[in-house]
Every structure is written in C-alpha cells, then in structure tokens.
Amino acid sequence: MKSFTDLEQSKKLAKILPIKSADMFWYKDSVIKEANPRVMSYMQIPERQSMYYSPCWSLTALLDVLPVSCDDGQHCLALINPNPNDKTEWLCAYEDCKGDLIMECYADNSVDVCYEMILKLHELKML
C-alpha cells in the first residue's frame, strides 16, 4: 500500500503547496544517485544540504492540506474505497453542503487520489 507521494508527485506538489506542509522528505545521495524516502520534517534539513532533499507528503499530510469542512458553506471532502472487496479504487469527492457533487477524482490508492484532487483544486484556485 502506497503511504507517501512518489518523487515526481513530490516535485510537483513542492511548486504549489507550502513546504511546511510536507512531513517527510526524499533524500538523493550525491554518490548513489538514488532517492530514498525518509520520515522527518523537511524543515529540519540544514539549508546547505537542501539540494539533496525534496519534500514528500504522507497521506495524513495530504489530507491536512485539503479543505474538509462544510462550515464555510461551500464543500466537504469524502475519501472512500467504494469497492473494498473488488478492484481497489479510491474516490476523492467534494460535495456542497446539500450533497451535490462539485468534483471527483479516482485512483488506485488513497495517496494518488488525494494528489489528483490537490492538483484539480489548485487549477480551480480552490486550494
């Protein structure tokens, strides 16, 4: 089960999300040239070493970025696996407080579907 953004997703999110929202990082060893995920706050990385690191987001961090409350009268978030006994497919949907669908995304895992929703919300300037 995927539990954090891959390197390409992380690079794209780093351009649109606050770096402080990342709760992990990818470390690229200058000798090995291979990226490995590490659990640690990206903000704890020394400035002089930042060229070897890229922020990374866990599912929890992605959910923290997504607006989830109907308190603003506009939308609420649903993250579900509608077919738990069949093909694993995750749905991330935004509905207004009346239950009318605003937008939805589908993916094979919860991290990818949240990533896709963040990109859509960013495009629509709703993030």
N, C-alpha and C positions, 0 to 999 in steps of 0.2 A: 504494500500500500504506500502510495506516494505521500510524504508528510511535509514537503517543503518545495519551493519553486526551484526549477532547474536553472542552470546558469544563464541560458538565453532569456527565460522569463524574468529572472532577477535583473539582468541588464536593462530590460525594457521598463520594468517597474521602477528601477532606480531613477529613471528620467521623469517619472510622473508622481511618485509618492515621496513623502518626507523620509529621508534616510533614517531618522529616529524611529520610524515605524517598523524597521527591519529588526528581527530578533535573532538572526543567525547571519553567517557570512560564508562566502566561498573563498577559499584560500588557494591561490595559484602559486605553486612553488616555482621560483625562477629557474631552478635546475631541472626539476622533473617535468614541468610544463603541463601539469595535470591539476584539475580543480577538485577539491575535496570539501564537502560541507562541514561546517563546524558550528556547534551550538555555543554562542556567545554574543553579546551585544556588539553590533557593528560599531557603536560609538566608543567602545573600549579599545579600538585599534589605534595604535600610535599614528599620528599624521604622516610621519616619514615613511611608513610602511603601507600606506593606503593603496599604492599601485599594485600590490599583490592581493588585494582583497576586493570583493564585490559583496554588497549587501544581499541578503537572502531572507525570504519570508516563509514562516511556517503557516499552517492552516489557521492557527489561532491569531497570528499577526494579520493575516489577510482578512479574517472576519472582523478584527478590530478596526480595519480601515473602511469597511463597508458600512454605510449608514443603515441602521436596522430598526428604527423606531417609527411608529405611526404618530408619535407625539407632535411631529411637525405637520401633521395633516396631509402628508403627501405620499408616503410609501412605507412599506415594510418588506423585509427580506425573508425569503424561505430557502433553505438549503436542505434538499431531501434526496434520498435514493428511492425513487418510486418503484423500483423492481428489485427488491433485496434478494429474491430467490431466483432471479433470472439474470440476464446480462446486466452487469453493473454499469449503470448510467446515472450520473448525478445531475440534478436540476438546481439551478440557482435562479430564483424568480423575484421580481419586485412587483408588488401589488399596491394599489392605493388602499386607503382605509376602508373602502367599500368592498374590497376583494377583487376589483377589476385588475387584470394583468397589465402592467406597464411594459415590462421587458423580461426576457428569459434567456438563459444560456444552458447548454448541455455539454457534458464532458464525461470521460471515463472515470474520473476521480474527483474528489472534493477540492483539491488544490487547483487543478486545472480549471474547474468550473468557476471558482472564485476569481482566479486570474482573468478569465474571459469577461466576467462581469465587471471587474475593475476597469478593463480596457474600454468596454462599452460605456460605462458611466463617465469615464474621463472624456471620451469623444463627445458625449452629450453635455459635458460640463456640469454633471450632477454629482461629482465626487467631492 
